[in-house]
Amino acid sequence: MYLHIGNNHTVDTKDIVGIFDIENTTVEQCTKKLLERAEKEHICVYTSYEMPKSFIITCKNGREKVYISQLAAYTLKKRLSSGGGLCTDGL
């Protein structure tokens, strides 16, 4: 199953390590460092130019990626529970 995380970006749900609310998690120094490292290592993907509300960490074949999304973590959670927000017919 795939999760639609904003605009034309989707991630395979089995690759998701975590979905985090930016506003609540970036107050911690360790989260700030994680996001700074992701940016520095060019593993950060912005799904939109809009104000970011969440970030999604994925790991596929040992490679980490951090997606910055304009969608709220709660919205992404609801999409996960309802099938991913993406039609998977033909995929």
CNS distance restraints for C-alpha pairs under 8 A (distance, minus, plus):
assign (resid   1 and name CA) (resid  12 and name CA) 6.04 0.50 0.50
assign (resid   1 and name CA) (resid  13 and name CA) 5.81 0.50 0.50
assign (resid   1 and name CA) (resid  14 and name CA) 7.73 0.50 0.50
assign (resid   1 and name CA) (resid  83 and name CA) 7.35 0.50 0.50
assign (resid   1 and name CA) (resid  84 and name CA) 6.76 0.50 0.50
assign (resid   1 and name CA) (resid  88 and name CA) 6.83 0.50 0.50
assign (resid   2 and name CA) (resid  10 and name CA) 6.13 0.50 0.50
assign (resid   2 and name CA) (resid  11 and name CA) 5.45 0.50 0.50
assign (resid   2 and name CA) (resid  12 and name CA) 4.46 0.50 0.50
assign (resid   2 and name CA) (resid  13 and name CA) 5.41 0.50 0.50
assign (resid   2 and name CA) (resid  84 and name CA) 5.69 0.50 0.50
assign (resid   2 and name CA) (resid  85 and name CA) 7.94 0.50 0.50
assign (resid   2 and name CA) (resid  86 and name CA) 6.59 0.50 0.50
assign (resid   2 and name CA) (resid  88 and name CA) 7.25 0.50 0.50
assign (resid   3 and name CA) (resid  10 and name CA) 5.32 0.50 0.50
assign (resid   3 and name CA) (resid  11 and name CA) 5.36 0.50 0.50
assign (resid   3 and name CA) (resid  12 and name CA) 6.32 0.50 0.50
assign (resid   3 and name CA) (resid  13 and name CA) 6.09 0.50 0.50
assign (resid   3 and name CA) (resid  76 and name CA) 7.76 0.50 0.50
assign (resid   3 and name CA) (resid  79 and name CA) 7.10 0.50 0.50
assign (resid   3 and name CA) (resid  80 and name CA) 6.56 0.50 0.50
assign (resid   3 and name CA) (resid  83 and name CA) 7.83 0.50 0.50
assign (resid   3 and name CA) (resid  84 and name CA) 4.24 0.50 0.50
assign (resid   3 and name CA) (resid  85 and name CA) 6.06 0.50 0.50
assign (resid   3 and name CA) (resid  86 and name CA) 6.42 0.50 0.50
assign (resid   4 and name CA) (resid   8 and name CA) 7.63 0.50 0.50
assign (resid   4 and name CA) (resid   9 and name CA) 6.04 0.50 0.50
assign (resid   4 and name CA) (resid  10 and name CA) 4.39 0.50 0.50
assign (resid   4 and name CA) (resid  11 and name CA) 6.76 0.50 0.50
assign (resid   4 and name CA) (resid  76 and name CA) 7.95 0.50 0.50
assign (resid   4 and name CA) (resid  79 and name CA) 7.88 0.50 0.50
assign (resid   4 and name CA) (resid  84 and name CA) 6.24 0.50 0.50
assign (resid   4 and name CA) (resid  85 and name CA) 5.57 0.50 0.50
assign (resid   4 and name CA) (resid  86 and name CA) 5.87 0.50 0.50
assign (resid   5 and name CA) (resid   9 and name CA) 5.73 0.50 0.50
assign (resid   5 and name CA) (resid  10 and name CA) 5.59 0.50 0.50
assign (resid   5 and name CA) (resid  11 and name CA) 7.33 0.50 0.50
assign (resid   5 and name CA) (resid  47 and name CA) 7.50 0.50 0.50
assign (resid   5 and name CA) (resid  69 and name CA) 6.35 0.50 0.50
assign (resid   5 and name CA) (resid  71 and name CA) 6.87 0.50 0.50
assign (resid   5 and name CA) (resid  76 and name CA) 6.84 0.50 0.50
assign (resid   6 and name CA) (resid  10 and name CA) 7.45 0.50 0.50
assign (resid   6 and name CA) (resid  47 and name CA) 5.78 0.50 0.50
assign (resid   6 and name CA) (resid  48 and name CA) 7.15 0.50 0.50
assign (resid   6 and name CA) (resid  69 and name CA) 6.15 0.50 0.50
assign (resid   6 and name CA) (resid  70 and name CA) 6.72 0.50 0.50
assign (resid   6 and name CA) (resid  71 and name CA) 6.51 0.50 0.50
assign (resid   7 and name CA) (resid  47 and name CA) 6.30 0.50 0.50
assign (resid   7 and name CA) (resid  48 and name CA) 6.85 0.50 0.50
assign (resid   8 and name CA) (resid  47 and name CA) 7.66 0.50 0.50
assign (resid   9 and name CA) (resid  47 and name CA) 6.41 0.50 0.50
assign (resid  11 and name CA) (resid  15 and name CA) 7.27 0.50 0.50
assign (resid  11 and name CA) (resid  16 and name CA) 7.52 0.50 0.50
assign (resid  12 and name CA) (resid  16 and name CA) 7.03 0.50 0.50
assign (resid  15 and name CA) (resid  58 and name CA) 5.17 0.50 0.50
assign (resid  15 and name CA) (resid  59 and name CA) 5.30 0.50 0.50
assign (resid  15 and name CA) (resid  60 and name CA) 5.68 0.50 0.50
assign (resid  16 and name CA) (resid  56 and name CA) 7.11 0.50 0.50
assign (resid  16 and name CA) (resid  57 and name CA) 6.06 0.50 0.50
assign (resid  16 and name CA) (resid  58 and name CA) 4.41 0.50 0.50
assign (resid  16 and name CA) (resid  59 and name CA) 6.59 0.50 0.50
assign (resid  17 and name CA) (resid  56 and name CA) 7.58 0.50 0.50
assign (resid  17 and name CA) (resid  57 and name CA) 5.41 0.50 0.50
assign (resid  17 and name CA) (resid  58 and name CA) 5.17 0.50 0.50
assign (resid  17 and name CA) (resid  59 and name CA) 6.64 0.50 0.50
assign (resid  18 and name CA) (resid  56 and name CA) 5.80 0.50 0.50
assign (resid  18 and name CA) (resid  57 and name CA) 5.38 0.50 0.50
assign (resid  18 and name CA) (resid  58 and name CA) 7.18 0.50 0.50
assign (resid  19 and name CA) (resid  54 and name CA) 7.03 0.50 0.50
assign (resid  19 and name CA) (resid  55 and name CA) 5.93 0.50 0.50
assign (resid  19 and name CA) (resid  56 and name CA) 4.52 0.50 0.50
assign (resid  19 and name CA) (resid  57 and name CA) 6.56 0.50 0.50
assign (resid  19 and name CA) (resid  73 and name CA) 6.26 0.50 0.50
assign (resid  19 and name CA) (resid  76 and name CA) 7.86 0.50 0.50
assign (resid  20 and name CA) (resid  25 and name CA) 6.94 0.50 0.50
assign (resid  20 and name CA) (resid  54 and name CA) 5.44 0.50 0.50
assign (resid  20 and name CA) (resid  55 and name CA) 5.36 0.50 0.50
assign (resid  20 and name CA) (resid  56 and name CA) 6.34 0.50 0.50
assign (resid  20 and name CA) (resid  73 and name CA) 5.93 0.50 0.50
assign (resid  21 and name CA) (resid  25 and name CA) 6.09 0.50 0.50
assign (resid  21 and name CA) (resid  53 and name CA) 6.11 0.50 0.50
assign (resid  21 and name CA) (resid  54 and name CA) 4.45 0.50 0.50
assign (resid  21 and name CA) (resid  55 and name CA) 6.65 0.50 0.50
assign (resid  21 and name CA) (resid  72 and name CA) 6.79 0.50 0.50
assign (resid  21 and name CA) (resid  73 and name CA) 5.27 0.50 0.50
assign (resid  22 and name CA) (resid  26 and name CA) 5.70 0.50 0.50
assign (resid  22 and name CA) (resid  52 and name CA) 7.24 0.50 0.50
assign (resid  22 and name CA) (resid  53 and name CA) 5.37 0.50 0.50
assign (resid  22 and name CA) (resid  54 and name CA) 4.76 0.50 0.50
assign (resid  22 and name CA) (resid  55 and name CA) 6.48 0.50 0.50
assign (resid  23 and name CA) (resid  27 and name CA) 7.43 0.50 0.50
assign (resid  23 and name CA) (resid  53 and name CA) 6.87 0.50 0.50
assign (resid  23 and name CA) (resid  54 and name CA) 7.84 0.50 0.50
assign (resid  25 and name CA) (resid  31 and name CA) 6.41 0.50 0.50
assign (resid  26 and name CA) (resid  31 and name CA) 5.47 0.50 0.50
assign (resid  26 and name CA) (resid  32 and name CA) 5.58 0.50 0.50
assign (resid  27 and name CA) (resid  31 and name CA) 7.58 0.50 0.50
assign (resid  27 and name CA) (resid  32 and name CA) 7.57 0.50 0.50
assign (resid  28 and name CA) (resid  32 and name CA) 6.59 0.50 0.50
assign (resid  29 and name CA) (resid  33 and name CA) 6.22 0.50 0.50
assign (resid  30 and name CA) (resid  34 and name CA) 6.17 0.50 0.50
assign (resid  31 and name CA) (resid  35 and name CA) 6.27 0.50 0.50
assign (resid  32 and name CA) (resid  36 and name CA) 6.11 0.50 0.50
assign (resid  33 and name CA) (resid  37 and name CA) 6.00 0.50 0.50
assign (resid  34 and name CA) (resid  38 and name CA) 6.19 0.50 0.50
assign (resid  35 and name CA) (resid  39 and name CA) 6.20 0.50 0.50
assign (resid  35 and name CA) (resid  44 and name CA) 7.94 0.50 0.50
assign (resid  35 and name CA) (resid  66 and name CA) 7.89 0.50 0.50
assign (resid  36 and name CA) (resid  40 and name CA) 6.14 0.50 0.50
assign (resid  37 and name CA) (resid  41 and name CA) 6.00 0.50 0.50
assign (resid  38 and name CA) (resid  42 and name CA) 6.07 0.50 0.50
assign (resid  38 and name CA) (resid  43 and name CA) 5.17 0.50 0.50
assign (resid  38 and name CA) (resid  44 and name CA) 5.35 0.50 0.50
assign (resid  38 and name CA) (resid  65 and name CA) 7.53 0.50 0.50
assign (resid  38 and name CA) (resid  66 and name CA) 6.67 0.50 0.50
assign (resid  39 and name CA) (resid  43 and name CA) 6.29 0.50 0.50
assign (resid  39 and name CA) (resid  44 and name CA) 5.30 0.50 0.50
assign (resid  43 and name CA) (resid  64 and name CA) 7.03 0.50 0.50
assign (resid  43 and name CA) (resid  65 and name CA) 4.98 0.50 0.50
assign (resid  43 and name CA) (resid  66 and name CA) 6.12 0.50 0.50
assign (resid  44 and name CA) (resid  65 and name CA) 6.07 0.50 0.50
assign (resid  44 and name CA) (resid  66 and name CA) 4.76 0.50 0.50
assign (resid  44 and name CA) (resid  67 and name CA) 5.81 0.50 0.50
assign (resid  44 and name CA) (resid  68 and name CA) 7.20 0.50 0.50
assign (resid  45 and name CA) (resid  65 and name CA) 7.47 0.50 0.50
assign (resid  45 and name CA) (resid  66 and name CA) 6.16 0.50 0.50
assign (resid  45 and name CA) (resid  67 and name CA) 4.69 0.50 0.50
assign (resid  45 and name CA) (resid  68 and name CA) 6.06 0.50 0.50
assign (resid  46 and name CA) (resid  67 and name CA) 5.89 0.50 0.50
assign (resid  46 and name CA) (resid  68 and name CA) 4.81 0.50 0.50
assign (resid  46 and name CA) (resid  69 and name CA) 6.47 0.50 0.50
assign (resid  47 and name CA) (resid  67 and name CA) 6.89 0.50 0.50
assign (resid  47 and name CA) (resid  68 and name CA) 6.06 0.50 0.50
assign (resid  47 and name CA) (resid  69 and name CA) 5.36 0.50 0.50
assign (resid  47 and name CA) (resid  70 and name CA) 7.18 0.50 0.50
assign (resid  48 and name CA) (resid  52 and name CA) 7.85 0.50 0.50
assign (resid  48 and name CA) (resid  68 and name CA) 7.90 0.50 0.50
assign (resid  48 and name CA) (resid  69 and name CA) 6.58 0.50 0.50
assign (resid  48 and name CA) (resid  70 and name CA) 6.32 0.50 0.50
assign (resid  50 and name CA) (resid  70 and name CA) 5.92 0.50 0.50
assign (resid  51 and name CA) (resid  70 and name CA) 5.84 0.50 0.50
assign (resid  52 and name CA) (resid  68 and name CA) 6.28 0.50 0.50
assign (resid  52 and name CA) (resid  69 and name CA) 5.38 0.50 0.50
assign (resid  52 and name CA) (resid  70 and name CA) 4.32 0.50 0.50
assign (resid  52 and name CA) (resid  71 and name CA) 7.23 0.50 0.50
assign (resid  53 and name CA) (resid  68 and name CA) 7.75 0.50 0.50
assign (resid  53 and name CA) (resid  69 and name CA) 6.13 0.50 0.50
assign (resid  53 and name CA) (resid  70 and name CA) 5.06 0.50 0.50
assign (resid  53 and name CA) (resid  71 and name CA) 5.73 0.50 0.50
assign (resid  53 and name CA) (resid  72 and name CA) 5.08 0.50 0.50
assign (resid  53 and name CA) (resid  73 and name CA) 7.09 0.50 0.50
assign (resid  54 and name CA) (resid  68 and name CA) 6.08 0.50 0.50
assign (resid  54 and name CA) (resid  69 and name CA) 5.33 0.50 0.50
assign (resid  54 and name CA) (resid  70 and name CA) 6.60 0.50 0.50
assign (resid  54 and name CA) (resid  71 and name CA) 6.37 0.50 0.50
assign (resid  54 and name CA) (resid  72 and name CA) 5.58 0.50 0.50
assign (resid  54 and name CA) (resid  73 and name CA) 5.39 0.50 0.50
assign (resid  55 and name CA) (resid  66 and name CA) 6.61 0.50 0.50
assign (resid  55 and name CA) (resid  67 and name CA) 5.40 0.50 0.50
assign (resid  55 and name CA) (resid  68 and name CA) 4.46 0.50 0.50
assign (resid  55 and name CA) (resid  69 and name CA) 5.79 0.50 0.50
assign (resid  55 and name CA) (resid  73 and name CA) 7.74 0.50 0.50
assign (resid  56 and name CA) (resid  66 and name CA) 5.62 0.50 0.50
assign (resid  56 and name CA) (resid  67 and name CA) 5.02 0.50 0.50
assign (resid  56 and name CA) (resid  68 and name CA) 6.58 0.50 0.50
assign (resid  56 and name CA) (resid  69 and name CA) 7.68 0.50 0.50
assign (resid  57 and name CA) (resid  64 and name CA) 7.08 0.50 0.50
assign (resid  57 and name CA) (resid  65 and name CA) 5.85 0.50 0.50
assign (resid  57 and name CA) (resid  66 and name CA) 4.60 0.50 0.50
assign (resid  57 and name CA) (resid  67 and name CA) 6.45 0.50 0.50
assign (resid  58 and name CA) (resid  64 and name CA) 5.65 0.50 0.50
assign (resid  58 and name CA) (resid  65 and name CA) 5.26 0.50 0.50
assign (resid  58 and name CA) (resid  66 and name CA) 6.38 0.50 0.50
assign (resid  59 and name CA) (resid  63 and name CA) 5.26 0.50 0.50
assign (resid  59 and name CA) (resid  64 and name CA) 4.40 0.50 0.50
assign (resid  59 and name CA) (resid  65 and name CA) 6.34 0.50 0.50
assign (resid  60 and name CA) (resid  64 and name CA) 6.66 0.50 0.50
assign (resid  71 and name CA) (resid  75 and name CA) 6.45 0.50 0.50
assign (resid  71 and name CA) (resid  76 and name CA) 6.91 0.50 0.50
assign (resid  72 and name CA) (resid  76 and name CA) 6.47 0.50 0.50
assign (resid  73 and name CA) (resid  77 and name CA) 6.14 0.50 0.50
assign (resid  74 and name CA) (resid  78 and name CA) 6.23 0.50 0.50
assign (resid  75 and name CA) (resid  79 and name CA) 6.23 0.50 0.50
assign (resid  76 and name CA) (resid  80 and name CA) 6.21 0.50 0.50
assign (resid  76 and name CA) (resid  84 and name CA) 7.97 0.50 0.50
assign (resid  77 and name CA) (resid  81 and name CA) 6.37 0.50 0.50
assign (resid  78 and name CA) (resid  82 and name CA) 6.20 0.50 0.50
assign (resid  79 and name CA) (resid  83 and name CA) 6.09 0.50 0.50
assign (resid  79 and name CA) (resid  84 and name CA) 4.62 0.50 0.50
assign (resid  79 and name CA) (resid  85 and name CA) 5.02 0.50 0.50
assign (resid  80 and name CA) (resid  84 and name CA) 4.47 0.50 0.50
assign (resid  80 and name CA) (resid  85 and name CA) 7.21 0.50 0.50
